[in-house]
Amino acid sequence: MADSKRYVIVGNGVAGTTAAETLKKLDPQSQVTLLAAEPYPLYNRVSLPHYLKGTVSEDKVFMRSVEQHAQRGIDLRLETRVAKVHPDEGVVVTEAGETFPYDKLLVATGGHPRPLPAPGADTPGVYYFQTLDDTRAMVERFATARRAVVVGGSFIAYELAEGFRRRGLEVVWLIRGPRWLRRILDEDGGRLVDLLARDHGVEILYGEEVAEVHAAQGTVKAVTTTGGRVIEADMVGCGLGLDFYTELLDGTGVDVRGGVVTDEYLATNVPGIYAAGDVARFFDVFIGRHNQMGTWNNAMMHGRVAAANMAGARRPYREVPVYSSGLFDSKITAIGATPENHPEVEAVSHVDWDNRQYQRLFFLEGRLVGAVLIGDLRARKKIVDMITQRERVDDPNRLILSLT
Ligand SMILES: Cc1cc2nc3c(=O)[nH]c(=O)nc-3n(C[C@H](O)[C@H](O)[C@H](O)COP(=O)(O)OP(=O)(O)OC[C@H]3O[C@@H](n4cnc5c(N)ncnc54)[C@H](O)[C@@H]3O)c2cc1C
């Protein structure tokens, strides 16, 4: 045991857990320690919206047990938040003051929801949607709630609107911009989503934010919007985007710009420290620049690739991230690079109102780099292949018509 490698992984989401399991497979003699702030072994965040809606039970959300980690020889420490990394000494220190020495360290800490910036935002009945505990709290509240306000233009805001509506609540959804996913969709895409939402009984108010949350008997009663409307609500669901857990790297010299910056091998600029998953701002070989993705598959594949490289390989990360989700009675998928992270992309779009289908393709330097599809998602595979092959596209309009 004396010479075995010590791998420490911070964060036990899908990136961290996949990395821990991959390391144990590649290097069975190694010591793998998985430090987890939350009190649970890996659970499926992508299943949380289904639990919120009531279409799956809570136990179906779990993906691993504590015993499975023990069987695999992974030292899982729950409710153990890392406060600080000391690269010179090769140790991490937890909030409780415990130290863990490492030879190689993986930061897979993900993110936390941006808080609602309004007076009264700390009133019970204001919810975020990132963890199992967040979801449990909302599910409990459904027993007595009748009306909800949702705030934000993100995928998570959509999941809240859909979940609340499915639970029979009256839902008003406030979006600051002119449409949902304002940068990824254009005007037609936004109108299509608005139709889908209305058919589902969700009213969207654009150009509106929460100015104040009002309470009665210690819980949410109503919100006032920036446009001066007063909307009665028993619950407020916020999907305002994520900030990333990077504080543990303060003062380490690791390059942090929004996320933890890595090369295509998921290595940071400080030797021995890697990053994976939502928190990683990785060099994306398909677009020739840094990219950051909030998708399950990206986090899982990051975990695999980072682990291989920590164990001595030199394997670049070469995956096109795909985020697929329901969209009321339709479906949506976002693929690769989009204007959300890369405002410089050029775009063409096509909408078929009769069949409620929409495609928008994104290009950089004459190559397809990303897309968003609503309705019929069958072109997904072809798009991923084209992005991977980095073919030049001479006529984007012809390409989009060929996909419909
Ligand atoms: C409600 C919801 C729905 C989603 N739906 C989809 C979907 O349909 N499709 C899709 O592709 N993606 C979806 N996603 C996104 C997807 O779940 C994430 O991209 C993925 O889970 C990220 O995994 P991760 O391991 O990078 O980070 P996380 O899963 O965020 O895990 C990071 C863990 O690290 C812990 N941590 C943070 N700091 C520390 C510290 N200092 N010490 C110890 N532990 C720490 C955190 O508490 C957390 O448990 C959804 C996300 C949510 C919340």
The ligand as a Gaussian input file, in Angstrom:
#p B3LYP/6-31G(d) Opt

LIG

0 1
 C      -33.182000      19.684000     -11.960000
 C      -32.118000      19.379000     -12.962000
 C      -32.458000      18.825000     -14.191000
 C      -31.474000      18.532000     -15.127000
 N      -31.837000      17.975000     -16.321000
 C      -30.881000      17.634000     -17.206000
 C      -31.221000      16.985000     -18.428000
 O      -32.401000      16.749000     -18.732000
 N      -30.212000      16.632000     -19.283000
 C      -28.903000      16.893000     -18.985000
 O      -28.017000      16.545000     -19.778000
 N      -28.557000      17.528000     -17.845000
 C      -29.506000      17.902000     -16.953000
 N      -29.157000      18.535000     -15.792000
 C      -27.745000      18.902000     -15.578000
 C      -26.942000      17.724000     -15.048000
 O      -27.640000      17.134000     -13.999000
 C      -25.570000      18.227000     -14.603000
 O      -24.900000      18.733000     -15.745000
 C      -24.719000      17.147000     -13.961000
 O      -25.412000      16.501000     -12.936000
 C      -23.428000      17.764000     -13.422000
 O      -22.694000      16.797000     -12.739000
 P      -21.380000      17.202000     -11.931000
 O      -20.863000      15.916000     -11.358000
 O      -20.481000      18.024000     -12.765000
 O      -21.857000      18.180000     -10.780000
 P      -22.983000      17.999000      -9.577000
 O      -23.918000      16.939000      -9.957000
 O      -23.434000      19.358000      -9.341000
 O      -22.104000      17.446000      -8.391000
 C      -21.171000      18.225000      -7.702000
 C      -21.205000      17.823000      -6.243000
 O      -20.070000      18.412000      -5.601000
 C      -20.474000      18.878000      -4.324000
 N      -19.521000      19.891000      -3.855000
 C      -19.434000      21.193000      -4.231000
 N      -18.423000      21.803000      -3.575000
 C      -17.868000      20.872000      -2.765000
 C      -16.792000      20.907000      -1.835000
 N      -16.073000      22.019000      -1.623000
 N      -16.498000      19.769000      -1.148000
 C      -17.208000      18.616000      -1.364000
 N      -18.240000      18.532000      -2.243000
 C      -18.559000      19.650000      -2.937000
 C      -21.852000      19.430000      -4.579000
 O      -22.565000      19.569000      -3.368000
 C      -22.426000      18.344000      -5.496000
 O      -23.008000      17.322000      -4.751000
 C      -30.118000      18.832000     -14.833000
 C      -29.771000      19.403000     -13.603000
 C      -30.758000      19.665000     -12.668000
 C      -30.378000      20.271000     -11.337000

